[in-house]
Amino acid sequence: MAEYRRLRVALLGAGAVGSQVADLLLRHGDELADRAGASLELAGIAVRDVDAPRDVDLPRELFTTDAESLILGSDIVIELMGGIEPARTSILQAIGSGADVVTANKALLATHGPELFEAADRVGASVHYEAAAAGAIPIIRPLRDSLAGDRIVRIMGIVNGTTNYILDRMDTEGADFADVLADAQRLGYAEADPTADVEGYDAAQKAAILASLAFHTAVPLDAVYREGITTVTASMIEEARAAGFVIKLLAVCERLDVDGTESISVRVYPALVPHSHPLASVHGANNAVFVEAEAAGSLMFYGAGAGGVQTASAVLGDVVSAARRHIAGGVGVGESTRANLPVVPIGHVTTRYQVTLEVADAPGVLATVAGILSDGGVSVATIVQTVEGDEEPTARLIIGTHRAAEQSLSAAVAALADSSVVERVVSVLRVEGE
C-alpha cells in the first residue's frame, strides 16, 4: 500500500446505517485510501449506549460516549444519529473545529440547512449529504455539480421507499392500506410509528433539500405543501388503473411563472402518474428522481432508497470526496442559494385532476355538477358513472378535468361538497407526468 497522509474519521451513531459505514471503512480501508489519496482511520464511534446490540460486530474499543472529544480530534465527522439535537450541535462543533461533515440527516438539513452551510462557508469547510435525499441514489452531486450549468425546470421524485412499497402492493395485489402497512412494519420497511413516512413528512424534508439545490434557493420546510397516503383506498387504486394511471406519492419541485414573476412550487402528495411515465414502473421500496432540465432534457435516477448498506454507499462516497478536499486543500464546496426565488403556495399550481363524487342517482345531477365546475373555471374532460343500490341508488362519478389552477379546483370542490346533489366528495387526485 502506498504511503498516504492519515485522516481521522469520527462516526456519530451506529444504527442500521452507521454500523454498515463502520464495517465498510474497516474492511475496505485500503481501497478507499487509494481512491481518496489519504488513509482513513476510523478514530471512534460515539453512541449513547456502548453495550447496545448492533447490526454488525464491531471492535468494542472503538465505541465511546464522549462525542465532543471524538469530534475535536477528527478531520472528517460522519453524523448518522438522526433527529435535530444533539446532531445540530455536534455538526456545528465539527465545523467550528475545521472538520468536514458527512450527514444523512434530512430532517436537520431541511430545517437548519442554511445555518449549517453558512457556518461551513465561514471556515472553508464542507457539508456533504448525498445520503439525505434518496438513499443510495446519487442525486445531490448531479444537481449541485453536473447540472450546475443547466437550468432545471422540474423535479418529480419517489423519495420514500415505505410509501412506494405500500402503494405498489395495493396496486399489484389489490390489498388494503392497513394490511400492507402491517406487512411493511413486519419487514422493517416502516417504523412502529409510521407517521413520518405515510403522512409525507419524510418526503417533504427531501423535497425541500432537492428544491433548494435545483433552484439555488433556500426552501424552508414550512413552505412545502404536504399530503400523505393514509386516505388512499383500494377503490381509488382500482379507479386509477382503469383510467390508465398508477398512484404514487410524489415530491414535485418546479418553476412557475406567477403574474410575470419567476417562482417555485414545492409539494408532496399522492398523484396519478400515467402508466407510460418511467416513474409508474418504480416498484417495491425503490426510489426514483425524474429531472427535467432545459438543455439536458429528461433524466432519471433510480435505485434503492433505503437500507443500511445501500445508504452507507452514499455516505462513503461523501467521505472520499471530503478526504480529497483535505488533501488538495482550499475551501469546501459552498451551497448556492443566491437565486432567492419566492416559494409560492399550492394554489398557483396548474394541473389536471380526477375528482370522485358520490351523488344522488337522479335526473339533472350531471348537469348540476358540470355547471358547478364550469362556474369555478374547471372544464370537464371525462365522466365515468357507476350506480349502486336498488331502492335508493347512489351514483359514483369519476370526473377527469382539463388543466386548471389549484385554487380554482379547490373552490369548485368546496362548492360541490355544499351542493344538495353531492352526498360526498370521495377523493381529489392530481395528475402529474403527462
Buried (B, 14 or more C-beta within 10 A) or exposed (E): EEEBEEBBBBBBBBBBBBBBBBBBBBEEBEEBBEBBBBBBBBBBBBBEEEEEEBBBEBEEEBBBEEBEEBBBEBBBBBBBBBEEEBBBEBBBBBBBBEBBBBBBBBBBBBBBBBEBBEBBBEEBBBBBBBBBBBBBBBBBBBBBEEBEEBEBBBBBBBBBBBBBBBBBBBBEEEBBBEBBBEBBBEEEBBEEEBEBBBBBBBBBBBBBBBBBBBBBBBBBBEBBBBBBBBEBBBEBBEBBBEBEBBBBBBBBBBBBEBEEEEBBBBBBBBBBBBEEBBBBEBEEBBBBBBBBBEEBEEBBBBBBBBBBBBBBBBBBBBBBBBBEBBEEEEEBBBBBBEEEBEBBEBBBBEBBBBBBBBBBBEEEBBEBBBEBBEEBEBEBEEEBBEEEEEEEEBBBBBBBBEBBBBBBBBBBBEBBEEBEBBBEBBBBBBBBBE
